[in-house]
């Protein structure tokens, strides 16, 4: 309940549907790479990420791409010449 109150009072950042941006991603990297990019961007922007995304249950690529497009629309994964590294 405390988390929801923090979101409501804008003390905790949460993605709002009305602020969502979608960008094409020619070749999406793995979910774990996307998660790292999202967390890195949030950290650079000073957003507290404690408990934001559980590492054991990573969100799907669509959600991660939507978040990344919203918080960092200039991210390298949205460039036409981006090539995702092969998963090993």
PALO-273510 format. One record per residue: residue number from 1; residue in three letters; x, y, z of N, C-alpha, C, CB in turn. Coordinates in steps of 0.02 Angstrom, whole numbers, plus 32768, in hexadecimal, padded with zeros to 4 digits. Each point is the difference from the previous one (the first is absolute). Glycine has a CB too. Layout:
// residues N
+-----+-----+------+------+------+------+------+------+------+------+------+------+------+------+
!   i !  aa !  n_X !  n_Y !  n_Z ! ca_X ! ca_Y ! ca_Z !  c_X !  c_Y !  c_Z ! cb_X ! cb_Y ! cb_Z !
+-----+-----+------+------+------+------+------+------+------+------+------+------+------+------+
! NUM ! ALA !    X !    Y !    Z !    X !    Y !    Z !    X !    Y !    Z !    X !    Y !    Z !
...
+-----+-----+------+------+------+------+------+------+------+------+------+------+------+------+
This chain:
// residues 88
+-----+-----+------+------+------+------+------+------+------+------+------+------+------+------+
!   i !  aa !  n_X !  n_Y !  n_Z ! ca_X ! ca_Y ! ca_Z !  c_X !  c_Y !  c_Z ! cb_X ! cb_Y ! cb_Z !
+-----+-----+------+------+------+------+------+------+------+------+------+------+------+------+
!   1 ! UNK ! 8029 ! 7FC4 ! 8000 ! 7FD7 ! 803C ! 8000 ! 802C ! 803F ! 8000 ! 7FA5 ! 7FC1 ! 803D !
!   2 ! UNK ! 8092 ! 803C ! 7FE7 ! 802D ! 8039 ! 8004 ! 801B ! 8012 ! 7FBB ! 801F ! 7FDF ! 8075 !
!   3 ! UNK ! 7FEF ! 7FEE ! 7F62 ! 8018 ! 800B ! 7FBC ! 7FCD ! 8026 ! 7FD7 ! 8044 ! 7F97 ! 8007 !
!   4 ! UNK ! 7F7D ! 8054 ! 7FFC ! 7FCB ! 8021 ! 7FD9 ! 7FF5 ! 8048 ! 8016 ! 7FCA ! 7F91 ! 7FF2 !
!   5 ! UNK ! 803B ! 807C ! 804E ! 7FFA ! 8044 ! 8019 ! 803A ! 802B ! 7FE7 ! 7FC4 ! 7FD5 ! 8067 !
!   6 ! UNK ! 8078 ! 800E ! 7F97 ! 803A ! 8023 ! 7FE6 ! 7FF9 ! 8011 ! 7FB7 ! 8046 ! 7FC6 ! 8053 !
!   7 ! UNK ! 7F9D ! 800C ! 7F85 ! 7FF3 ! 800D ! 7FB9 ! 7FCC ! 8037 ! 7FF9 ! 801D ! 7F89 ! 7FE3 !
!   8 ! UNK ! 7FAE ! 8072 ! 8043 ! 7FCB ! 8033 ! 7FFD ! 801B ! 8046 ! 8012 ! 7FAC ! 7FA7 ! 801E !
!   9 ! UNK ! 807F ! 805C ! 8014 ! 801B ! 8040 ! 8016 ! 803D ! 8016 ! 7FD8 ! 7FD5 ! 7FE6 ! 8072 !
!  10 ! UNK ! 803C ! 7FF3 ! 7F5A ! 8038 ! 800E ! 7FD3 ! 8044 ! 8001 ! 8024 ! 7FB1 ! 8042 ! 7FB9 !
!  11 ! UNK ! 8054 ! 7F96 ! 807C ! 8040 ! 7FF7 ! 8022 ! 8024 ! 7FC4 ! 7FE3 ! 7FD1 ! 8033 ! 8069 !
!  12 ! UNK ! 800A ! 7FA0 ! 7F77 ! 801C ! 7FC5 ! 7FDF ! 7FEB ! 8005 ! 7FB6 ! 7FFC ! 7FB8 ! 806B !
!  13 ! UNK ! 8036 ! 8041 ! 7F68 ! 7FF1 ! 8003 ! 7FB9 ! 7FDE ! 7FC1 ! 7FE9 ! 8062 ! 804B ! 7FEE !
!  14 ! UNK ! 7F6B ! 7FBD ! 7FE9 ! 7FDE ! 7FC8 ! 7FE1 ! 7FEA ! 8016 ! 7FBB ! 7FD9 ! 7FD3 ! 8070 !
!  15 ! UNK ! 802F ! 8001 ! 7F60 ! 7FED ! 800F ! 7FBB ! 7FB4 ! 800A ! 7FFC ! 8062 ! 7FBE ! 7FD4 !
!  16 ! UNK ! 7F8A ! 807A ! 8011 ! 7FB9 ! 8010 ! 7FF7 ! 7FEC ! 7FF0 ! 7FB8 ! 8005 ! 805B ! 8059 !
!  17 ! UNK ! 7FC2 ! 7F88 ! 7F9E ! 7FE9 ! 7FEF ! 7FBC ! 7FFD ! 803D ! 7FD4 ! 7FBE ! 7FA1 ! 802F !
!  18 ! UNK ! 802C ! 8097 ! 7FED ! 7FF9 ! 803E ! 7FD8 ! 8043 ! 801B ! 7FE8 ! 7F98 ! 801A ! 8041 !
!  19 ! UNK ! 809E ! 7FD4 ! 7FE1 ! 8042 ! 8018 ! 7FED ! 8029 ! 7FCF ! 7FD8 ! 7FFD ! 8044 ! 8065 !
!  20 ! UNK ! 7FE5 ! 7F84 ! 7F8A ! 8022 ! 7FCA ! 7FDD ! 8011 ! 8013 ! 7FB8 ! 7FC5 ! 7FAE ! 8048 !
!  21 ! UNK ! 8078 ! 8043 ! 7FA3 ! 8015 ! 800C ! 7FBB ! 8017 ! 7FBE ! 7FE2 ! 8023 ! 8078 ! 801B !
!  22 ! UNK ! 7FCD ! 7F7E ! 7FA6 ! 8014 ! 7FC3 ! 7FDE ! 802E ! 8013 ! 7FC6 ! 7F94 ! 7FC4 ! 8020 !
!  23 ! UNK ! 80A4 ! 8018 ! 7FD9 ! 802E ! 800B ! 7FC8 ! 800F ! 7FBD ! 7FE0 ! 8032 ! 8067 ! 8038 !
!  24 ! UNK ! 7FDA ! 7F99 ! 7F87 ! 8013 ! 7FC1 ! 7FE0 ! 8046 ! 7FEB ! 8015 ! 7FB6 ! 801B ! 7F9F !
!  25 ! UNK ! 8052 ! 7FA4 ! 8068 ! 8041 ! 7FE4 ! 8011 ! 800F ! 7FCA ! 7FCC ! 7FF2 ! 8019 ! 807E !
!  26 ! UNK ! 803A ! 7FF6 ! 7F52 ! 800D ! 7FD1 ! 7FCA ! 8015 ! 7FBB ! 8016 ! 8020 ! 8061 ! 7FBE !
!  27 ! UNK ! 800A ! 7F9B ! 8074 ! 8016 ! 7FBF ! 8019 ! 800B ! 8006 ! 804B ! 8037 ! 7FE3 ! 7F90 !
!  28 ! UNK ! 7F99 ! 8006 ! 8096 ! 8003 ! 8007 ! 8049 ! 8033 ! 7FD0 ! 801F ! 7F88 ! 8024 ! 8000 !
!  29 ! UNK ! 809E ! 7FF5 ! 8031 ! 802D ! 7FD3 ! 8025 ! 7FD9 ! 7FD5 ! 8031 ! 805D ! 8054 ! 7FF4 !
!  30 ! UNK ! 7FC6 ! 7F84 ! 8032 ! 7FDF ! 7FD4 ! 8031 ! 7FDF ! 802A ! 8037 ! 8054 ! 7FA5 ! 7FE8 !
!  31 ! UNK ! 7F7E ! 803A ! 803C ! 7FDD ! 8022 ! 8037 ! 8031 ! 8019 ! 8034 ! 7F9D ! 7FB7 ! 7FEC !
!  32 ! UNK ! 8097 ! 8023 ! 8022 ! 802F ! 8013 ! 8034 ! 8029 ! 803D ! 7FEB ! 8006 ! 7F89 ! 8025 !
!  33 ! UNK ! 800B ! 807D ! 7F9C ! 8024 ! 803B ! 7FE7 ! 7FD1 ! 803D ! 8004 ! 8047 ! 7FB9 ! 7FB2 !
!  34 ! UNK ! 7F7B ! 803E ! 803A ! 7FCF ! 8037 ! 8005 ! 7FF6 ! 8016 ! 8048 ! 7FC7 ! 7FD5 ! 7F99 !
!  35 ! UNK ! 8034 ! 7FFA ! 8094 ! 7FF8 ! 8011 ! 8047 ! 803C ! 8028 ! 8019 ! 7FBB ! 7F98 ! 8011 !
!  36 ! UNK ! 8081 ! 8054 ! 7FDD ! 803C ! 8025 ! 8014 ! 7FFE ! 8048 ! 7FE5 ! 8041 ! 7F94 ! 8003 !
!  37 ! UNK ! 7FA9 ! 8074 ! 7FBF ! 7FFB ! 8044 ! 7FE2 ! 7FCD ! 802A ! 8024 ! 8022 ! 7FD1 ! 7F92 !
!  38 ! UNK ! 7FA5 ! 8012 ! 8080 ! 7FCC ! 8024 ! 8024 ! 801A ! 8015 ! 8045 ! 7FA6 ! 7FBF ! 7FC3 !
!  39 ! UNK ! 8078 ! 8013 ! 8062 ! 8019 ! 800F ! 8042 ! 8039 ! 8033 ! 7FFE ! 7FDE ! 7F8E ! 8025 !
!  40 ! UNK ! 804D ! 806D ! 7FA9 ! 8037 ! 8030 ! 7FF8 ! 7FE4 ! 8046 ! 7FF3 ! 804A ! 7FA4 ! 7FD3 !
!  41 ! UNK ! 7F84 ! 8061 ! 8002 ! 7FE2 ! 8041 ! 7FF1 ! 7FDE ! 801E ! 803D ! 7FF0 ! 7FDC ! 7F89 !
!  42 ! UNK ! 7FEB ! 7FFA ! 809C ! 7FDF ! 8018 ! 803C ! 8033 ! 8019 ! 8033 ! 7FA2 ! 7FB1 ! 7FEC !
!  43 ! UNK ! 8094 ! 802B ! 801C ! 8034 ! 8013 ! 8030 ! 801F ! 8043 ! 7FEB ! 8017 ! 7F86 ! 801A !
!  44 ! UNK ! 7FF8 ! 8082 ! 7FA6 ! 801D ! 803F ! 7FE7 ! 7FD0 ! 803B ! 800C ! 8040 ! 7FC0 ! 7FA9 !
!  45 ! UNK ! 7F7F ! 8033 ! 8054 ! 7FCE ! 8035 ! 800A ! 7FEF ! 800B ! 8049 ! 7FD2 ! 7FE4 ! 7F91 !
!  46 ! UNK ! 8050 ! 7FF8 ! 809C ! 7FF5 ! 8009 ! 8047 ! 7FC1 ! 7FE0 ! 801C ! 803D ! 8068 ! 7FF3 !
!  47 ! UNK ! 7FA7 ! 7F69 ! 7FE8 ! 7FC4 ! 7FDD ! 8017 ! 8016 ! 7FC6 ! 802C ! 7FBE ! 8022 ! 7F98 !
!  48 ! UNK ! 8024 ! 7FDA ! 80A3 ! 800F ! 7FCA ! 802D ! 7FE3 ! 7FC0 ! 7FE3 ! 8001 ! 804D ! 8064 !
!  49 ! UNK ! 8028 ! 7F80 ! 7F95 ! 7FE9 ! 7FC3 ! 7FDF ! 7FF9 ! 7FC5 ! 8030 ! 8037 ! 8028 ! 7F99 !
!  50 ! UNK ! 7FCE ! 7FE5 ! 80A7 ! 7FFB ! 7FCA ! 8031 ! 7FBD ! 7FDC ! 7FF9 ! 804C ! 803F ! 804E !
!  51 ! UNK ! 7FB6 ! 7F82 ! 7FA2 ! 7FC3 ! 7FD9 ! 7FFA ! 7FD7 ! 800F ! 7FC2 ! 8000 ! 7FFB ! 807A !
!  52 ! UNK ! 801C ! 802D ! 7F58 ! 7FDA ! 8014 ! 7FC6 ! 7FEF ! 7FC5 ! 7FD2 ! 8037 ! 806F ! 8007 !
!  53 ! UNK ! 7FFC ! 7F69 ! 7FEA ! 7FF6 ! 7FC6 ! 7FD4 ! 8023 ! 7FC5 ! 801F ! 7FF7 ! 804A ! 7F99 !
!  54 ! UNK ! 7FE4 ! 7F82 ! 8077 ! 8021 ! 7FC5 ! 801D ! 802B ! 7FDD ! 7FCC ! 7FA0 ! 7FF2 ! 804F !
!  55 ! UNK ! 809C ! 7FFC ! 7FC2 ! 802F ! 7FE0 ! 7FD2 ! 7FE9 ! 7FB9 ! 7FEE ! 805D ! 8045 ! 8030 !
!  56 ! UNK ! 7F7F ! 7F9A ! 7FFC ! 7FEC ! 7FBB ! 7FF3 ! 7FC7 ! 7FFC ! 7FCE ! 8025 ! 7FE2 ! 8073 !
!  57 ! UNK ! 7FB2 ! 8051 ! 7F8A ! 7FC7 ! 7FFF ! 7FD2 ! 8004 ! 803F ! 7FD5 ! 7FB7 ! 7FBF ! 8052 !
!  58 ! UNK ! 806E ! 803B ! 7F78 ! 800C ! 8038 ! 7FD3 ! 7FC2 ! 800C ! 7FD5 ! 807D ! 7FE8 ! 7FFF !
!  59 ! UNK ! 7F6D ! 8057 ! 7FFB ! 7FC7 ! 800F ! 7FD5 ! 800E ! 7FED ! 7FB7 ! 7FE0 ! 805E ! 804D !
!  60 ! UNK ! 7FEC ! 7F9E ! 7F8B ! 800A ! 7FED ! 7FB9 ! 8020 ! 8039 ! 7FD8 ! 7F9C ! 7FB3 ! 8009 !
!  61 ! UNK ! 807C ! 803C ! 7FBB ! 8023 ! 8030 ! 7FD7 ! 7FD6 ! 803C ! 7FEE ! 8042 ! 7FA2 ! 7FD2 !
!  62 ! UNK ! 7F7E ! 8052 ! 8020 ! 7FD4 ! 8037 ! 7FEE ! 7FFC ! 8036 ! 8036 ! 7FBE ! 7FB0 ! 7FBC !
!  63 ! UNK ! 803A ! 803A ! 8082 ! 7FFC ! 802F ! 8038 ! 8042 ! 8025 ! 8009 ! 7FAB ! 7FB6 ! 8038 !
!  64 ! UNK ! 808C ! 8025 ! 7FC5 ! 8042 ! 801E ! 8009 ! 800F ! 8033 ! 7FC8 ! 8027 ! 7F97 ! 8039 !
!  65 ! UNK ! 7FC7 ! 8058 ! 7F89 ! 800A ! 802E ! 7FC8 ! 7FD5 ! 803F ! 8008 ! 801B ! 7F9F ! 7FB5 !
!  66 ! UNK ! 7FA7 ! 8059 ! 8063 ! 7FD4 ! 803A ! 800B ! 801C ! 802E ! 8036 ! 7F9D ! 7FBA ! 7FDD !
!  67 ! UNK ! 807B ! 8029 ! 8059 ! 801E ! 8028 ! 8036 ! 803E ! 8023 ! 7FE7 ! 7FD3 ! 7FB0 ! 8056 !
!  68 ! UNK ! 8058 ! 802C ! 7F87 ! 803E ! 801D ! 7FE7 ! 7FF2 ! 8038 ! 7FCD ! 803A ! 7F91 ! 8012 !
!  69 ! UNK ! 7F96 ! 8065 ! 7FC3 ! 7FEE ! 8034 ! 7FCF ! 7FE4 ! 803E ! 8023 ! 7FE8 ! 7FA7 ! 7FAB !
!  70 ! UNK ! 7FF8 ! 804F ! 808E ! 7FE3 ! 8038 ! 8025 ! 8035 ! 8027 ! 8026 ! 7F96 ! 7FC0 ! 800A !
!  71 ! UNK ! 8098 ! 801D ! 8016 ! 8031 ! 8022 ! 802A ! 8041 ! 8011 ! 7FDC ! 7FD0 ! 7FC4 ! 8060 !
!  72 ! UNK ! 803D ! 801B ! 7F68 ! 803E ! 800D ! 7FD9 ! 7FF3 ! 7FF2 ! 7FB6 ! 8048 ! 7FE2 ! 8065 !
!  73 ! UNK ! 7F93 ! 804B ! 7F7A ! 7FEF ! 7FF4 ! 7FBA ! 803C ! 7FFF ! 7FD0 ! 7F93 ! 8035 ! 8019 !
!  74 ! UNK ! 80A5 ! 7FE4 ! 7FFD ! 803C ! 8000 ! 7FD6 ! 802E ! 7FC5 ! 800D ! 7FF8 ! 807C ! 7FFE !
!  75 ! UNK ! 7FF0 ! 7F52 ! 8026 ! 8028 ! 7FC5 ! 8010 ! 8017 ! 7FDD ! 7FC0 ! 7FC1 ! 7FF2 ! 806C !
!  76 ! UNK ! 807A ! 7FEF ! 7F98 ! 801E ! 7FE0 ! 7FC6 ! 7FD5 ! 7FCA ! 7FE0 ! 806E ! 8019 ! 8033 !
!  77 ! UNK ! 7F67 ! 7FC6 ! 7FF4 ! 7FD8 ! 7FC9 ! 7FE4 ! 7FCB ! 8019 ! 7FCE ! 8013 ! 7FC1 ! 806A !
!  78 ! UNK ! 7FDE ! 807F ! 7F96 ! 7FCF ! 801C ! 7FD2 ! 801F ! 801B ! 7FC0 ! 7FB9 ! 801B ! 8063 !
!  79 ! UNK ! 8088 ! 7FE1 ! 7F97 ! 8022 ! 8018 ! 7FC4 ! 7FF9 ! 7FCC ! 7FC8 ! 8052 ! 8042 ! 8046 !
!  80 ! UNK ! 7FA9 ! 7FD4 ! 7F7C ! 7FF7 ! 7FD3 ! 7FC8 ! 803C ! 7FD1 ! 7FF6 ! 7FB9 ! 8056 ! 7FCA !
!  81 ! UNK ! 8082 ! 7FC1 ! 8049 ! 803C ! 7FD7 ! 7FF5 ! 8012 ! 7FD4 ! 803C ! 8028 ! 8059 ! 7FB3 !
!  82 ! UNK ! 7FAC ! 7FA5 ! 8080 ! 800F ! 7FD7 ! 803B ! 7FF9 ! 7FB6 ! 7FEF ! 7FD7 ! 805D ! 804B !
!  83 ! UNK ! 805A ! 7F7C ! 7FCC ! 7FFD ! 7FB8 ! 7FF8 ! 8009 ! 7FE1 ! 8045 ! 802E ! 8005 ! 7F89 !
!  84 ! UNK ! 7FA1 ! 7FD4 ! 808C ! 8003 ! 7FE1 ! 8042 ! 8037 ! 7FCB ! 8001 ! 7F85 ! 8015 ! 8012 !
!  85 ! UNK ! 809F ! 7FE8 ! 8025 ! 8033 ! 7FCD ! 8008 ! 7FDF ! 7FBC ! 8006 ! 804D ! 8051 ! 8038 !
!  86 ! UNK ! 7FD3 ! 7F7C ! 7FAC ! 7FE5 ! 7FBD ! 8004 ! 8003 ! 7FE6 ! 8047 ! 8024 ! 7FEA ! 7F8A !
!  87 ! UNK ! 7FA6 ! 7FF9 ! 808E ! 8000 ! 7FE2 ! 8043 ! 802B ! 7FC3 ! 8001 ! 7F8D ! 802C ! 8015 !
!  88 ! UNK ! 809D ! 7FCF ! 801C ! 802D ! 7FC6 ! 8005 ! 7FEA ! 7FD5 ! 8039 ! 805F ! 8042 ! 7FD1 !
+-----+-----+------+------+------+------+------+------+------+------+------+------+------+------+
